[in-house]
Amino acid sequence: MTRTRNPLIRSAVAVAALTAAGAATAANFTLSGAFDIGVYRGFDEQKHMGTVQRSNITLAGSEDLGGGLSATFRLQHRFEADTGSTELAGKPFWHGESTVGLKGGWGHLRLGRALDVVSNNDWAFDPWYNYDRIASPAWNNWHWNYATDRTSNSGNAEYGRLNNGIFYDSPKVAGWSLHYSGAFENAPGDTGGNNNGLAVQYGAGGIAAMAATSKNRSGDTVRFFGLAWTTGAWTLMGALDRSVYDDVVDSTAKVTSLGLRYAMGAANLKAGWARRDVDGAKSNFIGLGADYALSKRTSVYASFGRQDPDAGDTRNAYGVGITHTF
């Protein structure tokens, strides 16, 4: 008998077995994901083939518990489609998310590993939804300024996600919603504090707005403000991000960004700009791009990015790629 060693296969088989065994209950299960590969010249001035946007496989499901209450779970694996390897060394296998929770009229409560309130909601204020390593102002200018935990990835920093976390999303009331993320687990001898984050969002009538703040267990903080307006085929957006690294002498990073998207049939045109200031070292960033939908699930794209520091050399990156979702 051959033993199944791949953890993804084992998980899929186990979930399928549980789903079949519980067919009499009101439960559902979905398998989804995205495959992305691009050919590009990076800001390191080298030629690459690999992920430009994202590649992932997601297992998710829910069970109706009655009385308007349901149980939920979500597992997401992030990987590099060109090699099949896990995205970034040191990351856990279920890097994207591994949560279980309860959902009802009062909101959605999850426990496990997931994006904190800032990274889970600021995508609405970037033309590339935070996913483009060449052109996205968010990816290239503010996502790496604040670590949700300095050491949670085998001693390395984690940007965006919390381990051992508690996550809450409220229902939307008159366009408003409240979101919370936190982590409180300590190891023996650990002198770190708690992780807490809070976000308030508004979305109605073509307007989206967000204000968020988060503090990690080392004392680092981030504050984010975003505003977007959609009218017809146009979406205009802007964001402010301020991150502080707590140290003997604090390090402060401030980013201002603007962006737009224009839908033109099967094509989407995108542009973004950002101004970054890290302890007085300033730089400008420009991102341009277009994607074209070949079908509901498959699209091709082209991206361009330009980093222009006030002191230093200007660097350009550009590439093309294909994405398929299922």
C-alpha positions in Angstrom: 0.0 0.0 0.0 1.4 3.4 -1.0 1.3 6.1 1.7 0.2 9.6 0.6 2.9 12.0 1.7 1.8 15.3 0.1 0.0 17.3 2.9 -2.2 19.0 0.4 -3.4 15.6 -1.0 -3.9 14.2 2.4 -5.9 17.3 3.4 -8.0 17.2 0.3 -8.7 13.4 0.8 -9.6 14.0 4.4 -12.0 16.8 3.7 -13.6 14.9 0.8 -14.2 11.9 3.2 -15.7 14.1 5.8 -17.9 15.8 3.3 -19.1 12.5 2.0 -19.8 11.2 5.5 -21.7 14.3 6.4 -23.8 14.5 3.2 -27.0 14.3 5.2 -26.1 17.6 6.9 -26.4 21.1 5.4 -22.7 21.5 4.5 -20.7 22.7 1.5 -17.1 22.5 0.3 -15.3 24.4 -2.4 -11.9 24.0 -4.0 -10.6 27.1 -5.7 -7.4 28.8 -6.7 -5.3 30.8 -9.1 -2.3 30.0 -11.3 0.0 32.9 -12.4 3.2 32.9 -14.3 4.9 35.9 -15.9 8.1 36.6 -17.8 9.6 39.8 -16.6 12.7 42.0 -15.9 12.7 42.8 -12.2 13.9 45.8 -10.3 17.1 43.8 -9.6 17.7 44.3 -13.4 17.7 40.5 -13.9 15.4 38.4 -16.2 12.9 36.2 -14.4 10.1 33.7 -15.0 7.7 33.2 -12.1 4.9 34.7 -10.1 4.1 38.3 -10.8 0.6 38.3 -9.2 -0.2 35.2 -7.1 -0.7 31.5 -7.2 -2.7 29.6 -4.6 -5.0 26.7 -3.9 -7.8 27.2 -1.4 -10.0 24.7 0.4 -13.0 26.2 2.2 -16.3 25.1 3.6 -19.2 25.7 5.9 -21.8 23.8 7.9 -25.3 25.0 8.8 -25.6 24.6 12.5 -29.2 25.9 12.6 -30.7 29.1 14.0 -28.7 31.3 11.5 -25.4 30.0 12.8 -22.8 28.2 10.6 -19.3 26.8 11.2 -16.6 27.7 8.7 -13.1 26.7 7.7 -10.5 27.9 5.2 -7.1 26.6 4.2 -4.9 28.3 1.6 -1.6 27.2 0.2 0.6 29.8 -1.7 3.1 28.5 -4.2 5.4 29.4 -7.1 3.7 28.0 -10.3 7.0 28.0 -12.3 8.7 25.6 -9.9 5.9 24.1 -7.8 7.7 25.2 -4.6 6.1 26.9 -1.6 6.1 30.7 -1.8 9.1 32.1 0.0 11.4 30.0 2.2 10.4 29.6 5.9 6.7 30.1 5.3 4.2 27.5 6.6 2.5 25.2 4.1 -0.9 26.8 4.7 0.8 30.2 4.4 -2.3 32.0 3.0 -4.7 31.0 5.7 -5.7 28.3 8.1 -8.8 29.2 10.1 -11.9 27.7 11.7 -14.8 29.8 12.9 -18.4 30.6 13.5 -20.6 32.9 11.4 -24.0 34.4 12.1 -26.1 37.5 12.1 -23.7 39.1 14.6 -20.7 38.7 12.2 -17.9 36.2 11.5 -15.4 35.0 14.2 -12.3 33.0 13.1 -9.4 31.5 14.9 -6.0 30.5 13.5 -3.7 32.1 10.9 -4.9 34.8 8.5 -4.3 38.4 7.3 -4.6 41.1 10.0 -7.2 43.9 9.6 -4.9 46.2 7.6 -3.7 43.7 5.0 -7.1 42.0 4.7 -8.9 45.2 3.8 -6.5 47.7 2.2 -6.6 45.9 -1.3 -9.6 48.2 -2.3 -7.2 51.2 -2.5 -4.6 49.7 -4.9 -5.3 49.4 -8.7 -3.8 45.9 -8.7 -5.6 44.8 -5.5 -2.2 44.6 -3.8 -1.1 41.7 -6.2 1.5 42.8 -8.7 5.2 42.6 -7.9 6.0 45.0 -10.7 3.4 47.7 -10.8 1.4 47.7 -7.5 2.1 50.8 -5.4 1.0 48.8 -2.3 3.3 45.9 -2.9 6.3 48.0 -3.7 5.9 50.8 -1.2 4.0 50.1 2.0 3.4 46.3 2.5 7.0 45.7 3.7 7.1 48.7 6.1 5.2 47.0 9.0 5.7 43.4 10.2 2.7 41.9 11.9 5.2 39.8 13.8 9.0 40.3 13.7 9.9 36.6 14.3 6.9 34.3 13.6 8.3 32.7 10.4 11.1 30.5 11.9 12.7 33.6 13.4 12.0 35.8 10.4 9.5 38.6 10.1 5.9 38.0 8.9 4.3 40.7 6.8 0.5 40.7 6.7 -0.5 37.6 8.6 -1.0 36.6 12.2 -0.3 33.2 13.8 -2.5 32.1 16.7 -4.9 34.9 15.8 -8.4 36.0 16.6 -10.3 37.6 13.7 -13.7 39.3 13.7 -15.7 40.9 10.9 -19.0 42.6 11.7 -22.0 42.6 9.5 -22.5 45.7 7.3 -24.9 48.3 8.8 -25.9 51.3 6.6 -22.6 50.7 4.7 -20.4 50.6 7.8 -18.5 47.6 9.1 -16.0 46.9 11.9 -13.0 44.5 11.8 -10.6 43.3 14.5 -7.5 41.1 14.6 -5.4 40.1 17.6 -2.9 37.6 18.9 -2.1 37.0 22.6 -0.1 33.7 22.9 3.2 33.9 24.8 6.0 31.5 25.2 7.8 30.9 28.5 10.1 33.9 29.2 8.5 35.9 26.3 8.4 39.6 27.2 6.5 40.7 24.1 3.1 42.4 24.3 -0.1 41.6 22.5 -1.0 42.2 18.8 -4.1 44.3 18.3 -5.6 45.8 15.2 -8.9 47.6 14.4 -10.4 48.8 11.1 -13.6 50.7 10.2 -14.9 50.6 6.6 -17.6 52.2 4.6 -18.9 51.1 1.3 -22.0 52.4 -0.5 -23.0 54.4 -3.6 -19.7 53.9 -5.4 -17.7 55.1 -2.4 -15.3 53.0 -0.3 -13.4 54.3 2.7 -11.2 52.8 5.4 -9.4 53.8 8.5 -7.2 51.2 10.3 -4.6 50.9 13.0 -2.5 48.0 14.2 0.2 47.4 16.8 2.4 44.2 16.9 3.8 42.5 20.0 7.2 44.4 19.6 5.5 47.8 19.7 5.7 48.6 16.0 2.6 50.4 14.7 0.8 51.1 11.4 -2.0 53.5 10.6 -3.8 53.4 7.2 -6.4 55.6 5.5 -8.0 54.8 2.1 -10.6 56.4 -0.1 -12.0 55.2 -3.5 -14.7 56.4 -5.8 -16.3 54.4 -8.7 -18.3 56.1 -11.4 -19.2 54.3 -14.5 -16.0 52.6 -15.9 -13.7 54.6 -13.7 -12.4 54.0 -10.2 -10.2 56.6 -8.6 -8.4 55.9 -5.3 -5.9 57.2 -2.8 -4.2 56.0 0.4 -2.0 57.1 3.3 0.1 54.7 5.2 2.3 55.5 8.2 4.4 52.8 9.9 6.7 53.1 12.9 9.4 50.5 13.8 9.9 50.7 17.6 13.6 50.9 18.6 16.0 52.9 20.6 15.6 55.4 17.7 12.3 54.8 16.0 12.2 54.4 12.2 9.2 56.0 10.4 7.9 55.2 6.9 5.3 57.4 5.3 3.6 56.6 2.0 1.1 58.5 -0.1 -0.4 56.8 -3.1 -2.9 57.5 -5.9 -4.4 55.1 -8.4 -7.0 54.5 -11.1 -8.7 51.7 -13.0 -10.6 52.0 -16.2 -12.8 49.1 -17.5 -13.0 49.0 -21.3 -14.9 45.8 -22.4 -12.7 42.8 -21.7 -9.7 45.1 -20.9 -8.8 46.9 -17.7 -6.3 49.8 -17.7 -4.5 50.6 -14.5 -2.1 53.3 -13.2 -0.7 54.1 -9.8 1.7 56.6 -8.2 3.3 56.6 -4.7 5.6 58.9 -2.8 7.6 57.1 0.0 9.6 58.7 2.8 11.6 56.4 5.2 13.4 58.5 7.8 14.0 61.3 5.2 15.0 59.0 2.3 12.4 59.8 -0.3 11.4 58.2 -3.6 8.7 58.2 -6.2 7.0 55.2 -7.8 5.0 54.8 -10.9 3.0 51.7 -12.0 1.2 51.1 -15.3 -0.6 48.0 -16.5 -3.3 46.4 -18.5 -5.1 43.1 -18.4 -7.3 41.4 -20.9 -9.9 38.7 -20.1 -9.8 35.8 -22.6 -12.6 34.2 -20.7 -14.3 34.4 -17.3 -11.3 32.6 -15.7 -8.3 33.3 -17.9 -6.6 36.7 -18.5 -3.3 38.0 -19.9 -1.6 41.1 -18.6 1.3 43.5 -19.0 2.9 45.5 -16.2 5.5 48.3 -15.8 7.0 49.8 -12.7 9.5 52.6 -12.1 11.3 53.3 -8.8 12.8 56.8 -8.7 14.7 57.7 -5.5 15.6 61.3 -4.8 19.2 60.0 -4.2 20.2 57.0 -6.2 19.6 55.3 -9.5 16.2 55.0 -11.2 15.1 51.3 -11.8 12.5 50.0 -14.2 10.7 46.6 -14.2 8.4 45.3 -16.8 6.8 42.0 -17.9 3.9 40.1 -19.3 2.0 37.1 -17.8 -1.1 34.9 -17.7 -3.5 34.1 -14.9 -6.0 31.3 -14.7 -8.5 31.0 -11.8 -10.8 28.1 -10.9 
